[in-house]
Amino acid sequence: EMAEKTLTRMDLSEAVFREVGLSRNESAQLVESVLEHLSDALVSGEQVKISSFGTFSVRDKSARVGRNPKTGEEVPINPRRVLTFRPSHLMKDRVADGNKS
């Protein structure tokens, strides 16, 4: 099993700082700006496609009747917007190969 490691926005700006050579402050601003652009696009319903990484999409799901698995009782599920991520083929392969190490 893989170790429970989490990459944070601080880790990202630290990496930009080390690898790109911007100041710490500029690195944090760069990461912040990228995340803000991604968020704004998704909020406005745009698809976000990052080649060789994957695609984030917003889907509108219509109302439907669900079922409580414990009781079998029918429960209305309201229409809602959901965010989905589809990894690229390259990303899928890289993740799959990562398991072998």
C-alpha positions, -999 to 999 in steps of 0.1 A, spaced: 0 0 0 12 35 -7 21 59 20 -6 85 28 12 115 13 -6 147 3 7 173 -21 -4 208 -10 -3 242 -26 26 250 -4 45 220 -18 37 233 -53 50 268 -47 81 253 -30 87 232 -61 83 263 -84 107 282 -61 133 255 -63 129 245 -100 119 278 -118 140 302 -98 112 327 -89 113 342 -54 92 323 -28 66 351 -29 64 350 -67 62 312 -67 33 313 -43 16 339 -65 21 319 -96 5 287 -81 -23 308 -67 -29 324 -101 -30 290 -119 -54 275 -93 -76 306 -95 -78 303 -133 -87 266 -131 -114 273 -104 -129 303 -123 -132 283 -155 -149 253 -138 -173 276 -118 -184 292 -151 -190 257 -166 -159 255 -188 -140 223 -193 -104 224 -182 -81 203 -203 -44 199 -194 -27 177 -220 -9 146 -208 -26 152 -174 -63 150 -177 -96 168 -181 -118 184 -155 -155 188 -165 -186 201 -148 -217 180 -154 -253 189 -147 -270 159 -132 -308 159 -134 -332 150 -106 -337 113 -100 -351 89 -75 -324 72 -54 -328 44 -29 -315 42 6 -295 9 5 -302 1 42 -340 5 41 -348 2 4 -368 34 8 -369 57 -23 -354 91 -18 -355 120 -43 -321 133 -54 -321 169 -64 -306 182 -96 -270 192 -90 -237 201 -107 -208 178 -102 -171 181 -110 -154 151 -127 -118 144 -136 -108 121 -164 -71 113 -164 -53 112 -198 -40 79 -212 -5 89 -203 -15 97 -167 -33 64 -164 -3 46 -176 21 65 -154 0 58 -123 -4 21 -132 34 18 -137 40 36 -104 25 6 -86 52 -17 -98 81 1 -81 
